[in-house]
């Protein structure tokens, strides 16, 4: 027995239209026409209905309906313009990821110009939350809010006094020194609320030192152990260049590796051994009341430090020389870190027209800011001069105790 498969018939839009017209134009029944052309009456009925609907003219809307639609569109346009205007005012606040309280403050300031419900929706807060906040505000700030306001004011003052340099750790340390005990995380949150930021040093970029002539052998007596627990055990030194409108100004620093105090410095338009000698002699002058014995003077293998002139000066002053390995910049990384702070926190924040202007400003920064005001994390968040004085007072107290015991 053979099985026959009937394929499904497909009709073009033109065929459907002609079949429907056989019913509409002749007045014959759907059944009669369906039997004649060999299609199902239900199928033909759908074609007839579609053709009849296509012939009917589109329903015309009344004037009242058109005016109502236009009024609705004008209302939506006004609301869109109002929302856009408000979001323009709130843009800065929203980009700063404002807190709920700050959003409520904005709503309160603009409530005469915009509906509270609209502002609440755009700022993604609830209107009921705003009204609850406004009720609490009328009762005055809570004790917690009063404390936060005091902390914000103090953080703002300390940050400003640091020339906008300090981050949260140093701001917290300075506040503690001034009798305001507050956690570092609390200070960080306050700085975020107020848009305050500290300045971070740039990543250290190694620079290979060009060695001088091997006129004498200078060992590395430090081996990167710069801080040996006492003052005047190791002095570190390096030279950097400062850009001015008149050209380069070279700066040499001599720093006590334990206290981080810059003991000596010199500036010149020429980078030579005289620059090193001037800074070294100034360091010895600072220590004249506490003459160092056996101090190690550590630097890189630059030509100025390995020269015969520098070797002779160190011998005259009773100072032992030490230099890092050739091409290994990290052997003098502590000296580089001082320059990083100088340039990031101070010098590179503005242009300098003349060498004289730069020379005066750098000397002031070293003596007044770096040595006597800036808090150093490596010495317990103290300025270097204050740290040295605390060491001497401690040593004096111990000496008096020993004498009393004797």
C-alpha positions in Angstrom: 0.0 0.0 0.0 1.5 3.3 -1.1 1.4 6.3 1.2 0.9 9.6 -0.6 2.1 12.9 0.9 0.1 16.0 0.2 2.3 19.2 0.1 0.8 22.3 1.8 -0.5 24.8 -0.7 1.0 28.4 -0.6 -0.9 31.4 -1.8 0.5 34.8 -2.9 -0.9 38.0 -1.6 -2.3 38.7 -5.1 -4.1 35.4 -5.2 -5.7 36.0 -1.8 -6.9 39.4 -3.0 -8.4 38.1 -6.2 -10.2 35.3 -4.3 -11.6 37.8 -1.8 -12.9 40.0 -4.6 -14.8 37.1 -6.1 -16.9 37.3 -2.9 -17.1 41.0 -2.4 -17.6 42.1 -6.0 -20.1 39.4 -7.0 -22.1 39.0 -3.9 -21.6 35.2 -3.9 -21.3 33.3 -0.7 -17.9 32.3 0.8 -18.9 28.6 0.7 -19.7 28.7 -3.0 -16.6 30.5 -4.0 -14.5 28.3 -1.8 -15.9 25.2 -3.4 -15.2 26.6 -6.8 -11.5 27.6 -6.3 -10.8 24.6 -4.1 -9.8 26.3 -0.7 -11.3 25.9 2.7 -14.2 28.3 3.5 -12.5 29.4 6.8 -9.4 30.3 4.9 -11.3 32.3 2.3 -13.3 34.0 5.0 -10.1 35.4 6.5 -9.1 36.7 3.2 -12.4 38.4 2.7 -12.3 40.0 6.1 -8.8 41.3 5.5 -9.7 42.8 2.2 -12.9 44.4 3.6 -10.9 46.0 6.5 -8.3 47.4 4.0 -11.1 49.1 2.0 -12.5 50.9 5.1 -11.1 54.5 5.6 -9.0 55.1 8.7 -11.0 56.4 11.6 -10.6 60.1 12.0 -9.8 61.4 15.5 -11.8 64.3 16.9 -10.4 67.7 17.6 -10.8 67.1 21.4 -8.7 63.9 21.1 -5.9 65.6 19.2 -5.8 68.6 21.7 -5.7 66.1 24.6 -2.8 64.3 23.1 -0.9 67.6 22.4 -1.5 68.7 25.9 0.0 65.4 27.2 3.0 65.7 25.0 3.6 69.3 26.1 3.4 68.2 29.7 5.9 65.4 29.2 8.3 67.9 27.4 8.1 70.3 30.3 8.8 67.6 32.8 11.8 66.3 30.7 13.2 69.9 30.6 12.7 70.3 34.3 14.4 66.9 35.0 17.3 67.8 32.8 17.8 71.2 34.5 17.8 69.6 37.9 20.2 66.9 36.9 22.5 69.5 35.6 22.6 71.1 39.1 23.0 67.7 40.7 25.6 66.4 38.3 28.7 67.2 40.4 27.1 65.8 43.5 26.1 62.6 41.8 29.6 62.1 40.2 31.1 62.3 43.7 28.9 59.4 44.9 27.1 61.6 47.4 25.8 60.2 50.7 22.0 60.1 51.4 22.4 63.2 53.7 24.1 65.1 50.9 21.3 64.2 48.5 18.8 65.3 51.1 20.7 68.6 51.5 20.3 69.2 47.7 16.6 68.4 47.8 16.1 70.8 50.7 18.0 73.6 48.9 15.9 73.2 45.7 12.5 72.3 47.1 11.2 75.8 46.1 12.1 75.2 42.5 11.3 71.5 42.0 8.8 69.0 43.4 10.3 66.9 46.2 8.9 63.7 44.7 10.6 64.4 41.4 14.0 65.2 43.0 13.7 62.1 45.2 13.2 60.0 42.1 16.1 61.5 40.2 18.4 61.3 43.2 17.3 57.7 43.9 16.1 58.4 47.4 12.6 58.2 48.9 10.5 61.3 49.6 9.5 59.8 52.9 13.2 59.5 53.8 13.7 63.2 52.9 10.8 64.3 55.1 12.1 62.2 58.0 15.6 63.8 57.5 14.1 67.3 57.4 12.2 66.6 60.6 15.4 65.6 62.4 17.2 68.6 61.0 14.7 71.0 62.5 15.6 69.4 65.9 19.2 70.4 65.4 22.3 68.3 64.7 22.7 65.1 66.7 25.7 64.6 69.0 27.2 62.3 66.3 26.7 65.0 63.6 28.2 67.7 65.8 31.3 65.5 66.4 31.6 64.8 62.6 31.4 68.5 61.9 34.2 69.2 64.4 36.3 66.5 62.9 35.7 67.8 59.3 36.7 71.3 60.3 39.9 70.0 62.0 40.8 67.7 59.1 40.3 70.6 56.7 42.6 72.9 58.8 45.4 70.4 59.2 45.3 69.4 55.5 45.5 73.1 54.5 48.4 73.8 56.9 50.3 71.0 55.2 50.0 72.9 51.8 47.4 70.2 50.8 50.1 67.5 50.9 49.1 65.2 53.8 47.0 62.2 53.3 44.9 60.5 55.9 47.7 58.9 58.0 49.7 62.1 58.4 46.5 64.2 59.0 45.5 61.8 61.8 49.0 61.9 63.3 49.1 65.7 63.3 45.6 65.8 64.9 46.8 63.4 67.6 49.8 65.7 68.2 47.4 68.6 68.7 45.3 66.6 71.2 42.5 65.4 68.8 42.5 61.6 69.0 40.8 60.2 65.9 41.2 57.0 63.9 42.9 57.1 60.5 39.9 55.6 58.8 37.7 58.3 60.2 40.0 60.9 58.8 40.0 59.2 55.4 36.2 59.3 55.4 36.2 63.0 56.3 38.6 63.8 53.5 36.4 61.9 51.0 33.4 63.9 52.2 35.2 67.1 51.7 37.0 66.2 48.4 40.4 66.5 50.0 43.4 64.4 48.7 47.0 64.0 49.8 49.9 64.0 47.4 51.6 60.6 46.7 55.2 60.4 45.5 55.7 59.2 42.0 57.0 55.7 41.4 60.8 55.6 41.8 62.5 55.5 38.3 65.9 54.0 38.4 68.7 56.1 36.8 72.1 54.5 36.1 75.0 56.5 37.6 78.0 57.1 35.4 81.0 56.1 37.5 84.0 58.3 37.9 87.7 57.4 37.4 89.0 54.6 39.7 91.6 56.7 41.4 91.1 54.9 44.7 88.9 52.0 45.8 85.8 53.0 47.9 83.9 50.1 49.5 80.1 49.8 50.1 80.1 49.9 53.9 76.3 50.2 54.2 74.9 47.3 52.1 71.5 49.1 52.0 71.3 49.1 55.8 71.1 52.9 55.9 69.4 53.3 59.3 71.7 51.7 61.9 69.7 52.8 64.9 71.7 55.9 65.9 72.3 59.5 64.8 75.4 60.2 62.8 76.2 56.6 62.0 75.4 56.9 58.3 74.9 60.1 56.2 73.5 59.6 52.7 73.9 62.0 49.8 72.8 62.5 46.2 72.5 65.2 43.5 69.4 66.1 41.6 68.5 68.8 39.0 65.8 71.4 39.3 64.2 73.1 36.3 64.0 76.9 36.2 63.2 79.5 33.6 67.0 80.3 33.5 68.1 76.7 33.1 69.1 73.8 35.5 69.9 74.3 39.1 71.8 71.4 40.8 71.0 70.4 44.4 73.0 68.2 46.7 71.7 66.9 50.0 73.3 65.3 52.9 70.8 63.4 55.2 71.1 61.6 58.4 69.9 58.1 57.6 68.4 57.6 61.1 66.5 60.8 61.8 65.9 61.6 58.1 67.0 65.2 58.8 68.7 67.0 55.9 71.9 68.2 57.6 73.5 69.9 54.7 72.6 71.2 51.2 74.1 73.2 48.5 72.9 74.5 45.1 74.8 75.5 42.0 74.6 75.9 38.3 77.5 73.4 37.9 77.6 69.8 39.0 81.0 69.2 40.4 82.9 68.1 43.5 82.6 71.7 45.0 78.8 71.1 45.2 79.4 68.0 47.3 82.0 69.6 49.5 79.8 72.6 50.3 76.9 70.4 51.4 79.2 68.1 53.4 80.8 71.0 55.3 77.4 72.5 56.0 76.3 69.1 57.6 79.4 69.2 59.8 78.6 72.7 60.8 75.1 71.7 61.9 76.6 68.9 64.0 79.4 71.1 65.5 78.0 70.7 69.0 77.6 67.0 68.5 80.7 66.2 66.4 80.2 62.9 64.7 82.9 60.2 65.1 83.2 57.5 62.6 80.3 58.6 60.4 80.0 56.9 57.1 79.2 59.1 54.1 77.3 57.0 51.6 76.5 58.0 48.0 76.5 56.5 44.5 79.5 56.1 42.2 79.0 59.4 40.4 82.1 61.3 39.3 81.6 64.0 42.0 81.6 61.4 44.8 84.5 59.3 43.6 86.7 62.3 42.8 90.0 63.0 44.5 88.7 66.3 45.8 85.8 64.7 47.6 88.1 61.9 48.9 90.4 64.6 50.3 87.6 66.6 52.0 86.3 63.4 53.7 89.7 62.6 55.0 90.1 66.2 56.3 86.7 66.0 58.1 87.4 62.5 59.5 84.5 60.9 57.5 84.7 57.5 56.0 83.4 57.2 52.4 81.0 54.5 51.1 79.5 54.1 47.6 77.0 51.7 46.1 77.6 49.3 43.3 78.0 50.5 39.8 74.7 50.8 38.0 72.6 49.6 41.0 70.5 52.7 41.8 68.7 51.0 44.7 71.9 51.1 46.8 71.2 54.8 47.3 67.3 54.6 47.3 66.9 56.5 50.6 68.6 59.6 49.1 66.4 59.3 46.1 63.3 59.2 48.3 64.1 62.6 49.7 64.2 64.1 46.3 60.9 62.4 45.4 59.2 64.1 48.4 60.8 67.5 47.5 59.6 67.4 43.9 56.2 65.8 44.4 55.1 67.7 47.5 56.6 71.1 46.6 58.9 71.9 43.7 57.0 70.4 40.7 53.6 72.0 41.8 54.5 75.3 40.2 57.0 76.8 37.7 60.1 78.7 38.8 61.2 81.7 36.8 64.7 82.3 38.2 67.4 80.2 39.9 67.5 82.7 42.7 63.8 82.3 43.4 64.1 78.5 43.3 67.2 78.6 45.6 65.4 80.6 48.3 62.2 78.5 48.1 64.0 75.2 48.3 66.1 76.2 51.2 63.0 77.3 53.1 61.2 74.0 52.3 64.1 72.0 53.6 64.6 74.0 56.8 61.0 74.9 57.8 58.9 72.2 56.1 60.9 69.0 55.7 63.1 69.2 58.8 60.7 70.9 61.3 57.1 70.4 60.2 56.6 67.4 57.9 55.7 64.2 59.8 57.8 61.2 58.8 56.2 57.7 59.2 59.6 56.0 59.6 60.3 57.9 62.8 56.9 57.6 64.5 55.1 60.5 62.7 57.5 63.2 64.0 59.5 65.9 62.2 63.2 65.1 62.1 64.4 67.9 64.3 61.8 67.1 67.0 62.8 63.4 66.7 66.5 64.2 67.3 65.6 66.4 70.3 63.6 63.6 71.8 66.5 61.2 71.4 68.9 63.7 73.1 66.5 64.3 76.0 66.1 60.6 76.4 69.9 60.2 76.4 70.3 63.0 78.9 67.7 61.5 81.2 69.4 58.1 81.1 72.8 59.7 81.9 71.4 61.6 84.9 69.8 58.4 86.2 73.1 56.6 85.9 74.9 59.4 87.7 72.3 59.4 90.5 72.6 55.6 90.8 76.3 55.9 91.1 
